[in-house]
Amino acid sequence: MISVTELRNGTKVEMDGGLWECLDYSHLKMGRGGAKVVTKFRNMETGSIVDRTFNSTEKLQDIYVEGKPMQYLYKDGNDYMFMDMETFEQLSLPPLLAGDAAKFMKENMDVEVTMYGDKALKITLPNQVILQIVETDPGVRGDTVSGGTKPAKLESGATVQVPLFVENGTSVKVDTRTGEYLSRA
């Protein structure tokens, strides 16, 4: 158990029958009354966000989650198949756990899956991935007054904005958190 005054960004707790991650907190000292802790939590299973206010004397049950290295194998219907790199067991996970980063996953990519016991909570891709461009329009010479960009479709199916000089078949480095082009690879 931890006191609510010990909450920090990223602290994971069990409350109201669910698993929650602290996104924001602030300690408020009232003039005459006791202190309050105002928090914002994200449900790690559904993604919903809720604001809660606690008395400074309240306690919450903290939890331990671990990150397991896994390898993305393939897409099976709507789910993604992963292999545990230590035990070689295969695990089927829904795309909701990867969020927007799912569009940058390609087969045989190493990822980290956040687990609580036997339950998967989140799929985390590397911050940068190298993907090949499969379709983009040719750049027009002289059309680069202010460093223009054009859309390019990647091998994973995602579309990113790239500079005009990038052509089909080029491997590019993409930031999975923002979905932005970083450089040629």
Secondary structure, DSSP 8 states (H G I E B T S, - for coil): -EEGGG--TT-EEEETTEEEEEEEEEEEE-SSS-EEEEEEEEETTT--EEEEEEETT-EEEE---EEEEEEEEEEETTEEEEEETTT--EEEE-GGGTGGGGGG--TTEEEEEEEETTEEEEEE--SEEEEEEEEE----TT--TT--EEEEEETTS-EEEEETT--TT-EEEEETTTTEEEEE-
